Amino acid sequence: MSQRKPGKPEDYSEKQLKELLSVYRKKHQGVISFSGLEKATGISRKTWKRRMGEVIEELNQIVTLQNARIGDDELPLPNIDLIFDKFSSNPKGLRDALFHLNEVILKTYEENIKLQETVDEKNKVEKELNIKVEKLEKEKSKLSNEVAYYEKVMIESMNPSMRKRIGIKNNLIEINKHNQESAASLEIEEEFPELFGDLDKE
């Protein structure tokens, strides 16, 4: 709702003011303030108070007597008993009050739909991430198995007999006398005895 530029006050009919008030009411729950109306419409608070003061007071009385808690939020709701007590002999006032109640319900419904859409989107993203994590875990396991396999092949390739058995012609790891002695000093010979002797000669 755009503000009116300052200048000579414009004349508004009662119907126009009520329409503006209705639009404002749909966008702002809770107590209606004259300063809020002035800021939103550009019409002075004095005009609102003089022309629509009683209507605004009645609307404020309707919405300020009870609240419904939805999650962590409190939503102002019209009090049904108050509506009928106040407008039992005023069909038009009752109609306006029920219309406002309908607007509150519709707005709550729309907000609930938006919230559900947000939750659904969050669940969708979470599901996609879980699938990616599961896929990465499988790939990690596969790669770990491949690394273990090639490490075993490299170690076995150092023994002539093992090379012959697995069909490898050359030693995949080069060991000279110096690092062979170093390996033995680190007790690797006890861990991998096949590296330091030909199994077929035993």
C-alpha positions as CSV (number, residue, x, y, z in Angstrom):
1,M,0.0,0.0,0.0
2,S,1.7,3.2,-1.1
3,Q,1.7,6.4,0.8
4,R,0.0,9.5,-0.5
5,K,2.2,12.5,-1.2
6,P,1.9,15.5,1.3
7,G,-0.4,18.3,0.2
8,K,-4.1,19.3,0.4
9,P,-6.1,16.5,2.1
10,E,-8.2,14.5,-0.3
11,D,-11.8,13.7,0.3
12,Y,-12.5,10.0,0.9
13,S,-16.0,8.4,1.0
14,E,-16.9,6.1,3.8
15,K,-16.8,3.2,1.3
16,Q,-13.2,4.1,0.2
17,L,-12.0,4.3,3.8
18,K,-13.5,1.0,4.7
19,E,-11.9,-0.6,1.6
20,L,-8.5,0.8,2.6
21,L,-9.1,-0.4,6.2
22,S,-10.0,-3.8,4.9
23,V,-6.9,-4.1,2.8
24,Y,-4.8,-2.9,5.8
25,R,-6.5,-5.4,8.1
26,K,-5.6,-8.3,5.8
27,K,-1.9,-7.4,5.9
28,H,-1.7,-6.5,9.6
29,Q,-2.9,-8.8,12.4
30,G,-3.4,-7.6,15.9
31,V,-4.4,-4.1,17.1
32,I,-5.0,-1.5,14.5
33,S,-3.3,1.8,15.2
34,F,-4.0,5.2,13.7
35,S,-0.3,5.9,13.2
36,G,0.0,2.6,11.4
37,L,-2.9,3.5,9.1
38,E,-1.4,6.9,8.4
39,K,2.0,5.4,7.5
40,A,0.4,2.8,5.3
41,T,-2.2,4.9,3.5
42,G,-0.9,8.5,3.7
43,I,-4.2,9.5,5.2
44,S,-3.8,11.5,8.5
45,R,-4.4,9.7,11.8
46,K,-6.9,12.5,12.6
47,T,-9.0,11.6,9.6
48,W,-9.0,7.9,10.5
49,K,-9.9,8.7,14.1
50,R,-12.7,11.1,13.1
51,R,-14.2,9.1,10.3
52,M,-13.5,5.4,11.2
53,G,-12.7,5.6,15.0
54,E,-15.7,3.6,16.1
55,V,-15.2,0.9,13.5
56,I,-11.5,0.5,14.3
57,E,-12.3,0.4,18.0
58,E,-14.8,-2.4,17.5
59,L,-12.3,-4.4,15.3
60,N,-9.6,-4.0,18.0
61,Q,-12.0,-5.2,20.7
62,I,-12.8,-8.3,18.7
63,V,-9.2,-9.4,18.1
64,T,-7.5,-8.7,21.5
65,L,-9.3,-11.0,23.8
66,Q,-7.8,-14.4,22.9
67,N,-4.7,-15.9,21.3
68,A,-4.0,-19.3,19.8
69,R,-0.5,-20.7,20.0
70,I,0.9,-22.2,16.9
71,G,4.4,-23.5,17.6
72,D,6.3,-20.7,19.1
73,D,4.0,-18.0,17.8
74,E,0.8,-16.5,19.1
75,L,-1.9,-15.7,16.7
76,P,-4.7,-13.3,17.7
77,L,-8.1,-14.8,17.0
78,P,-11.5,-13.2,17.2
79,N,-13.6,-14.2,20.2
80,I,-16.8,-15.8,18.9
81,D,-18.8,-15.1,22.1
82,L,-17.8,-11.4,22.0
83,I,-18.8,-11.1,18.4
84,F,-22.3,-12.4,18.9
85,D,-22.8,-10.5,22.1
86,K,-21.6,-7.3,20.5
87,F,-23.4,-7.6,17.2
88,S,-26.5,-9.7,18.1
89,S,-28.7,-6.7,17.0
90,N,-26.4,-5.4,14.3
91,P,-26.4,-7.8,11.2
92,K,-24.0,-5.6,9.3
93,G,-21.5,-5.4,12.2
94,L,-21.8,-9.2,12.6
95,R,-21.1,-9.7,8.9
96,D,-18.0,-7.5,9.0
97,A,-16.7,-9.3,12.1
98,L,-17.3,-12.7,10.5
99,F,-15.6,-11.5,7.4
100,H,-12.6,-10.6,9.4
101,L,-12.6,-14.0,11.1
102,N,-12.7,-15.6,7.7
103,E,-9.7,-13.5,6.6
104,V,-7.7,-14.6,9.7
105,I,-8.5,-18.2,9.0
106,L,-7.5,-17.9,5.3
107,K,-4.2,-16.1,6.2
108,T,-3.4,-18.8,8.8
109,Y,-4.1,-21.5,6.2
110,E,-1.9,-19.7,3.6
111,E,0.9,-19.4,6.1
112,N,0.6,-23.1,7.0
113,I,0.8,-24.0,3.3
114,K,4.0,-21.9,3.0
115,L,5.5,-23.5,6.1
116,Q,4.7,-27.0,4.9
117,E,6.3,-26.2,1.5
118,T,9.4,-25.1,3.4
119,V,9.4,-28.3,5.5
120,D,9.0,-30.4,2.3
121,E,11.8,-28.6,0.6
122,K,14.1,-29.1,3.6
123,N,13.2,-32.8,3.7
124,K,13.9,-33.1,0.0
125,V,17.3,-31.5,0.4
126,E,18.1,-33.7,3.4
127,K,17.1,-36.8,1.5
128,E,19.3,-35.8,-1.5
129,L,22.3,-35.1,0.9
130,N,21.8,-38.5,2.6
131,I,21.9,-40.2,-0.8
132,K,25.1,-38.4,-1.7
133,V,26.7,-39.3,1.6
134,E,25.7,-43.0,1.1
135,K,27.1,-43.0,-2.4
136,L,30.4,-41.4,-1.2
137,E,30.7,-44.0,1.6
138,K,30.3,-46.8,-0.9
139,E,32.9,-45.2,-3.2
140,K,35.2,-44.8,-0.2
141,S,34.8,-48.4,0.8
142,K,35.4,-49.5,-2.8
143,L,38.6,-47.4,-3.1
144,S,39.9,-48.7,0.3
145,N,39.4,-52.2,-1.0
146,E,41.3,-51.4,-4.2
147,V,44.1,-49.8,-2.3
148,A,44.4,-52.8,0.0
149,Y,44.4,-55.1,-3.0
150,Y,47.2,-53.2,-4.9
151,E,49.2,-53.0,-1.7
152,K,49.0,-56.7,-1.4
153,V,50.0,-57.2,-5.1
154,M,52.9,-54.9,-4.7
155,I,54.2,-56.7,-1.6
156,E,53.7,-60.1,-3.2
157,S,55.5,-59.0,-6.4
158,M,58.7,-58.7,-4.4
159,N,58.9,-62.5,-4.0
160,P,59.8,-64.4,-7.2
161,S,57.6,-67.4,-6.4
162,M,54.6,-65.1,-5.6
163,R,55.2,-63.1,-8.8
164,K,55.0,-66.4,-10.8
165,R,51.8,-67.5,-9.0
166,I,50.0,-64.2,-9.7
167,G,51.4,-63.7,-13.2
168,I,53.6,-60.7,-12.6
169,K,57.0,-60.5,-14.4
170,N,58.7,-57.7,-12.5
171,N,59.1,-56.6,-9.0
172,L,56.8,-53.6,-8.4
173,I,58.9,-52.4,-5.5
174,E,62.6,-51.8,-5.8
175,I,64.6,-53.0,-2.8
176,N,68.4,-52.7,-2.7
177,K,70.7,-54.2,-0.1
178,H,70.7,-51.0,2.0
179,N,66.9,-50.7,2.4
180,Q,66.6,-54.5,2.7
181,E,68.8,-54.3,5.8
182,S,66.9,-51.3,7.0
183,A,63.6,-53.2,6.6
184,A,65.0,-56.2,8.5
185,S,66.2,-53.9,11.3
186,L,62.6,-52.6,11.6
187,E,61.4,-56.2,12.0
188,I,59.5,-56.0,8.7
189,E,61.1,-59.4,7.9
190,E,59.1,-60.9,10.7
191,E,55.9,-59.3,9.4
192,F,56.5,-60.2,5.7
193,P,58.8,-63.2,5.6
194,E,57.9,-63.8,2.0
195,L,59.8,-60.6,1.0
196,F,63.1,-61.9,2.1
197,G,63.1,-65.4,0.7
198,D,61.9,-67.5,-2.2
199,L,59.0,-69.6,-1.0
200,D,59.6,-72.2,-3.8
201,K,63.1,-72.8,-2.4
202,E,61.9,-73.5,1.2
